[in-house]
Amino acid sequence: MLTGEKQIAIFDILVTAYKNGSPIVKTSDAMAGSESFSPSTAFRKEQWATIKGVYLDLAPGVKRGAWMLLV
């Protein structure tokens, strides 16, 4: 369950990128307009554990800096 504008905005950006055919989104773009520096900081620890690797994750071959929606 997403709560708050930051969390919804992150997923909105990832869904839009996926629909536009460019599923990989730079962290800075995903976090635009947010006070967070990474998607992980926009979620509570317990919440993040159920989201990362299930709904979104780092882009393949990337350790940091780009995220994608897992579809």
Summary of the structure (lengths in Angstrom):
residues: 71
radius of gyration: 11.0
end to end distance: 17.1
largest distance: 30.7
contacts: 169
relative contact order: 0.22
helix: 42%
strand: 14%
